[in-house]
Amino acid sequence: MVLNEKSKNLNKKYNCPICGSTNIKNWLICDDGQVLDCCKDCGTGYLTPYPTRISNLYQDYGEHITNLPDSYFNKRLKIGFKKHFAFFLIKRIAGENIKLLDYGGGAGFFINSSQKLGIKNSYLFEPSENLRRTAIEKVGIKKNYVTDNLSKFKLKFNFVSMFDVIEHLPQERVHPLVQELKKHMEPGSYLFGQTPNRLSLNLKISRSKDPVISPPSHLIYFTKKSLDKLLRENGFEKKFLLTYGLSTNGFFRRNKFEPSFIEQPKSMFQKLISFFIKTLFKLLGIIMVFSGTGYQIVFLYKLGDKK
């Protein structure tokens, strides 16, 4: 009997892209039949078989943001207390002479805030042409601060942010990416970011119904252990590594890619219910810091003096 493609994927094991282990097990099977395995040694989850035609996946990514109304951009461009506090901490960490790179920074909202709050040497790397154009035309980032080729920037950075980026990378590109970033970073500089946590309570409960599980957009799913291994092996020293948050997404959405009334309440009654549920989930999300089961992994690492 000839096995179908799904059966072949289930029976074939692909070495862990982070630690190279062959000690692998099946983790999740998505509704469309895509298979996610995970490493028993470091905990990394990843799409199998490895995608072979994905190099241009993000060239046209971001059209959904580009076409949003001006009211969306006006709201995102406001600088509230949280942003002021975040950049205050960044300045304390990296010093006043910051050369900041937001790697995979989308439409440039982070860079816009950074420049407005005094970090003039703030640059955006973004592979999507749609998002680069949006960053320039709608967010107001000057063209010479935006690129899809890091070699165009002649300076080296001492602070690199990477928010919800690394999970999008094809497995064979993860280690090379970190090595490439190091070439554009000064010794002693910082790498700061976040990525979904494979061991989160959300994924344990919702499994493939959670919107984080979205191959081939999300290809790799880290644990604290596997992310630490990746960065340490590439010359970074841990400053902090934790998980936080409990998301309402997997609990209230009818379709995992359509916001629920908790996220977008319409009536006054829905707004009241939404407020209480969000408050409860935020409080529970704090507990996730101590249990290691938060929705997101947040990390800050420092590049060693010797590259």
Long-range contacts (C-beta under 8 A, 24 or more apart in sequence): 5-33, 6-33, 6-35, 9-33, 9-35, 9-48, 9-49, 10-35, 12-48, 12-49, 13-37, 13-48, 14-46, 14-48, 14-49, 14-50, 16-41, 16-42, 16-44, 16-46, 17-44, 17-46, 17-50, 17-171, 17-172, 17-174, 17-175, 17-220, 18-42, 18-44, 18-174, 18-222, 18-226, 18-229, 18-230, 19-44, 19-226, 19-229, 28-207, 28-208, 28-213, 29-208, 30-208, 30-213, 30-215, 31-208, 34-215, 34-216, 36-208, 36-213, 36-215, 36-221, 38-198, 38-221, 39-226, 42-223, 42-225, 42-226, 42-229, 43-198, 43-199, 43-222, 43-223, 43-225, 43-226, 44-198, 44-220, 44-221, 44-222, 44-223, 44-226, 45-198, 45-220, 45-221, 46-171, 46-219, 46-220, 46-221, 47-171, 47-215, 47-216, 47-219, 47-220, 50-170, 50-171, 50-172, 51-170, 51-216, 51-219, 54-170, 54-216, 54-219, 55-170, 57-216, 57-217, 58-127, 58-128, 58-168, 59-127, 59-128, 59-129, 60-128, 60-129, 60-130, 61-127, 61-128, 61-130, 61-131, 62-106, 62-107, 62-128, 62-130, 62-131, 62-134, 63-130, 65-106, 65-107, 65-130, 65-131, 65-134, 66-107, 66-130, 66-131, 66-133, 66-134, 66-138, 70-138, 73-138, 73-139, 76-109, 77-109, 77-112, 77-139, 77-140, 79-113, 79-116, 79-117, 83-113, 83-117, 84-117, 87-113, 87-114, 87-117, 87-118, 87-119, 90-114, 90-119, 90-159, 90-192, 91-118, 91-119, 93-159, 93-190, 93-300, 94-158, 94-159, 94-189, 94-190, 95-158, 97-158, 98-122, 98-158, 98-159, 99-123, 99-155, 99-156, 99-157, 99-158, 99-159, 99-186, 100-157, 100-159, 100-160, 100-161, 101-125, 101-150, 101-153, 101-157, 101-159, 101-160, 101-161, 101-184, 102-160, 102-161, 102-162, 102-163, 103-160, 103-161, 103-162, 103-165, 103-181, 104-162, 104-163, 104-164, 104-165, 104-168, 105-135, 105-161, 105-163, 106-131, 106-135, 107-131, 107-134, 107-135, 107-138, 107-139, 108-134, 108-135, 108-136, 108-139, 108-141, 108-146, 109-139, 110-161, 110-163, 111-135, 111-141, 111-145, 112-139, 112-140, 112-141, 115-141, 115-145, 121-155, 123-147, 123-153, 123-157, 125-150, 150-180, 150-184, 153-184, 156-184, 156-185, 156-186, 156-189, 157-184, 157-185, 157-186, 157-189, 158-185, 158-186, 158-188, 158-189, 158-190, 159-189, 159-190, 159-192, 160-185, 160-189, 160-190, 160-191, 160-192, 161-192, 161-193, 162-191, 162-192, 162-193, 163-193, 163-194, 164-193, 164-194, 164-195, 164-196, 165-193, 165-195, 166-193, 166-195, 166-220, 166-222, 167-195, 167-196, 167-218, 167-219, 167-220, 167-221, 167-222, 168-217, 168-218, 168-219, 169-219, 169-220, 170-219, 171-219, 171-220, 174-220, 174-230, 175-230, 175-233, 175-234, 178-230, 178-231, 178-234, 178-236, 179-234, 182-234, 182-235, 182-303, 182-307, 185-303, 186-303, 187-303, 187-304, 187-305, 187-306, 187-307, 188-302, 188-303, 188-304, 188-305, 189-302, 189-303, 190-239, 190-300, 190-301, 190-302, 190-303, 191-231, 191-236, 191-299, 191-300, 191-301, 191-302, 191-303, 192-299, 192-300, 192-301, 193-298, 193-299, 194-296, 194-297, 194-298, 194-299, 195-222, 195-227, 195-296, 195-297, 195-299, 196-221, 196-222, 196-295, 196-296, 196-297, 197-221, 197-222, 197-223, 197-224, 197-243, 197-293, 197-294, 197-295, 197-296, 197-297, 198-222, 198-223, 199-223, 199-224, 199-243, 199-292, 199-293, 200-243, 200-288, 200-293, 200-294, 200-295, 200-296, 201-246, 201-288, 201-291, 201-293, 201-294, 201-295, 202-246, 202-247, 202-249, 202-250, 202-295, 204-293, 205-250, 205-251, 206-249, 206-250, 206-251, 209-250, 209-256, 210-247, 210-249, 210-250, 210-256, 211-249, 211-250, 211-253, 211-256, 211-257, 212-249, 212-295, 214-257, 222-297, 223-297, 224-292, 224-297, 227-297, 227-299, 231-299, 231-301, 235-303, 235-304, 235-306, 235-307, 236-301, 236-302, 236-303, 236-304, 237-301, 237-302, 237-303, 237-304, 238-299, 238-300, 238-301, 239-300, 239-301, 239-302, 240-298, 240-299, 240-300, 241-297, 241-298, 241-299, 241-300, 242-289, 242-294, 242-297, 242-298, 243-288, 243-289, 243-292, 243-293, 243-294, 243-295, 243-296, 243-297, 243-298, 244-285, 244-286, 244-288, 244-289, 244-294, 244-295, 244-296, 244-298, 245-285, 245-288, 245-294, 245-295, 245-296, 246-281, 246-282, 246-284, 246-285, 246-288, 246-294, 246-295, 247-281, 247-295, 248-277, 248-278, 248-281, 252-277
